[in-house]
């Protein structure tokens, strides 16, 4: 996780392509986003819809399913 945090915050484009795995990044994003600065987090979430979607799910309260009528 620390490795990804460093790459997200410090790397250039070629490093990002070389060292990051998309699926792993998405699966770790809920934790990674808390380990990087707000500015870095906002750039990543603005640039990649899948990360932004993941962030929105974390912010939204869990909605319970409607009760069956009966």
DRENPA-3360 file (N, C-alpha, C; in nm, 2 decimals, always signed):
BEGIN
1 = XXXXXXXX = +0.08/-0.12/+0.00/+0.00/+0.00/+0.00/+0.09/+0.12/+0.00 ~ +0.19/+0.13/+0.08/+0.28/+0.24/+0.08/+0.34/+0.27/-0.06 ~ +0.37/+0.16/-0.13/+0.43/+0.17/-0.26/+0.33/+0.25/-0.35 ~ +0.21/+0.21/-0.35/+0.11/+0.28/-0.44/+0.09/+0.42/-0.39 ~ +0.09/+0.45/-0.27/+0.08/+0.58/-0.22/+0.19/+0.67/-0.27 ~ +0.31/+0.62/-0.27/+0.43/+0.70/-0.32/+0.42/+0.72/-0.47 ~ +0.38/+0.61/-0.54/+0.37/+0.62/-0.69/+0.26/+0.72/-0.72 ~ +0.14/+0.72/-0.66/+0.04/+0.81/-0.69/+0.08/+0.96/-0.66;
9 = XXXXXXXX = +0.15/+0.98/-0.56/+0.19/+1.12/-0.52/+0.31/+1.17/-0.59 ~ +0.40/+1.09/-0.63/+0.53/+1.14/-0.67/+0.57/+1.11/-0.81 ~ +0.51/+1.02/-0.88/+0.55/+0.97/-1.01/+0.51/+1.05/-1.12 ~ +0.58/+1.03/-1.23/+0.54/+1.09/-1.36/+0.46/+0.99/-1.44 ~ +0.41/+1.03/-1.55/+0.31/+0.95/-1.63/+0.37/+0.81/-1.66 ~ +0.49/+0.81/-1.71/+0.56/+0.68/-1.75/+0.56/+0.58/-1.63 ~ +0.59/+0.64/-1.51/+0.60/+0.55/-1.39/+0.46/+0.50/-1.36 ~ +0.36/+0.58/-1.37/+0.22/+0.54/-1.34/+0.18/+0.42/-1.43;
17 = XXXXXXXX = +0.21/+0.44/-1.56/+0.17/+0.33/-1.65/+0.25/+0.20/-1.62 ~ +0.37/+0.22/-1.58/+0.46/+0.10/-1.56/+0.43/+0.03/-1.43 ~ +0.40/+0.10/-1.32/+0.40/+0.04/-1.19/+0.26/+0.02/-1.13 ~ +0.15/+0.08/-1.19/+0.02/+0.07/-1.13/-0.06/-0.04/-1.20 ~ -0.14/-0.11/-1.13/-0.23/-0.21/-1.19/-0.37/-0.15/-1.17 ~ -0.45/-0.13/-1.27/-0.58/-0.07/-1.27/-0.67/-0.14/-1.17 ~ -0.68/-0.27/-1.18/-0.77/-0.34/-1.09/-0.73/-0.33/-0.94 ~ -0.61/-0.34/-0.92/-0.56/-0.33/-0.78/-0.58/-0.19/-0.73;
25 = XXXXXXXX = -0.55/-0.09/-0.81/-0.58/+0.05/-0.77/-0.72/+0.07/-0.73 ~ -0.81/+0.03/-0.81/-0.95/+0.04/-0.78/-0.99/-0.03/-0.66 ~ -0.94/-0.15/-0.64/-0.98/-0.23/-0.52/-0.92/-0.17/-0.39 ~ -0.81/-0.10/-0.40/-0.74/-0.04/-0.28/-0.78/+0.10/-0.26 ~ -0.86/+0.16/-0.35/-0.88/+0.31/-0.35/-0.95/+0.36/-0.22 ~ -1.04/+0.28/-0.17/-1.11/+0.33/-0.04/-1.01/+0.36/+0.07 ~ -0.90/+0.28/+0.07/-0.80/+0.30/+0.18/-0.69/+0.40/+0.13 ~ -0.65/+0.38/+0.00/-0.54/+0.47/-0.05/-0.58/+0.62/-0.05;
33 = XXXXXXXX = -0.71/+0.65/-0.08/-0.75/+0.78/-0.08/-0.74/+0.85/+0.05 ~ -0.73/+0.78/+0.16/-0.71/+0.84/+0.30/-0.56/+0.86/+0.33 ~ -0.47/+0.80/+0.25/-0.33/+0.81/+0.27/-0.26/+0.91/+0.19 ~ -0.33/+0.98/+0.09/-0.27/+1.07/+0.00/-0.33/+1.21/+0.03 ~ -0.27/+1.32/-0.02/-0.32/+1.45/+0.01/-0.45/+1.47/-0.07 ~ -0.52/+1.57/-0.02/-0.65/+1.60/-0.08/-0.63/+1.64/-0.23 ~ -0.53/+1.72/-0.26/-0.50/+1.76/-0.39/-0.48/+1.64/-0.49 ~ -0.40/+1.55/-0.44/-0.37/+1.43/-0.52/-0.49/+1.35/-0.54;
41 = XXXXXXXX = -0.56/+1.33/-0.43/-0.69/+1.25/-0.44/-0.79/+1.31/-0.53 ~ -0.81/+1.44/-0.53/-0.90/+1.51/-0.62/-0.86/+1.50/-0.77 ~ -0.73/+1.51/-0.79/-0.69/+1.49/-0.93/-0.72/+1.35/-0.98 ~ -0.69/+1.25/-0.90/-0.72/+1.11/-0.94/-0.86/+1.09/-0.96 ~ -0.94/+1.13/-0.87/-1.09/+1.11/-0.88/-1.15/+1.19/-0.99 ~ -1.10/+1.31/-1.02/-1.15/+1.38/-1.13/-1.11/+1.32/-1.26 ~ -1.00/+1.26/-1.27/-0.94/+1.20/-1.39/-1.00/+1.06/-1.42 ~ -1.04/+0.99/-1.32/-1.09/+0.85/-1.34/-1.22/+0.83/-1.28;
49 = XXXXXXXX = -1.32/+0.81/-1.36/-1.46/+0.80/-1.31/-1.48/+0.68/-1.22 ~ -1.41/+0.58/-1.24/-1.42/+0.46/-1.15/-1.38/+0.49/-1.01 ~ -1.27/+0.57/-1.00/-1.23/+0.61/-0.86/-1.33/+0.71/-0.80 ~ -1.38/+0.80/-0.88/-1.48/+0.89/-0.83/-1.60/+0.82/-0.78 ~ -1.64/+0.72/-0.86/-1.76/+0.64/-0.83/-1.74/+0.57/-0.69 ~ -1.62/+0.51/-0.68/-1.59/+0.45/-0.55/-1.59/+0.54/-0.43 ~ -1.54/+0.67/-0.46/-1.54/+0.77/-0.35/-1.69/+0.81/-0.32 ~ -1.77/+0.82/-0.42/-1.91/+0.86/-0.39/-1.98/+0.75/-0.31;
57 = XXXXXXXX = -1.95/+0.63/-0.34/-2.01/+0.52/-0.26/-1.97/+0.52/-0.11 ~ -1.85/+0.56/-0.09/-1.80/+0.58/+0.05/-1.87/+0.69/+0.12 ~ -1.91/+0.80/+0.05/-1.97/+0.92/+0.11/-2.12/+0.90/+0.14 ~ -2.18/+0.82/+0.05/-2.33/+0.81/+0.06/-2.36/+0.71/+0.18 ~ -2.46/+0.75/+0.25/-2.51/+0.65/+0.36/-2.57/+0.53/+0.29 ~ -2.55/+0.42/+0.36/-2.61/+0.30/+0.30/-2.76/+0.31/+0.31 ~ -2.82/+0.28/+0.20/-2.97/+0.29/+0.20/-3.03/+0.15/+0.21 ~ -3.12/+0.13/+0.30/-3.18/+0.00/+0.31/-3.28/-0.02/+0.21;
65 = XXXXXX = -3.30/-0.14/+0.17/-3.41/-0.18/+0.08/-3.54/-0.15/+0.13 ~ -3.64/-0.11/+0.05/-3.77/-0.08/+0.10/-3.84/-0.21/+0.16 ~ -3.91/-0.19/+0.26/-3.98/-0.30/+0.32/-4.09/-0.35/+0.23 ~ -4.10/-0.48/+0.23/-4.21/-0.54/+0.14/-4.35/-0.50/+0.21 ~ -4.44/-0.47/+0.12/-4.58/-0.44/+0.17/-4.64/-0.56/+0.22 ~ -4.71/-0.55/+0.33/-4.78/-0.67/+0.37/-4.84/-0.66/+0.50;
% end
